[in-house]
Amino acid sequence: MKLSAWGLYPAALLSLLVGLVGTSCGANIQAVYEGDVRFEHCMAFDLRSEVSAPARLECWRGWLAHHTYGQTRDRLLHATKRVAALERQ
């Protein structure tokens, strides 16, 4: 049985839709992953005494500016507090 609108078989149409949904979610998953990795990178900077305060500040500012998509509120709050604390130093 063919679909009259596009002339595609139902299985082919289903495969196409699954492929599109899977592809569209891939970018979102990648963005969240990159945000997670960058957050952990900034956390590691905070734990290393040899990393300067300006470098830590830039790390957290960069994370807030570019990597917050899909992140939890506690991470956003932590990053905001770290920026404020590092700006006071």
Order of alpha helices (4+ residues) and beta strands (2+ residues): alpha-alpha-alpha
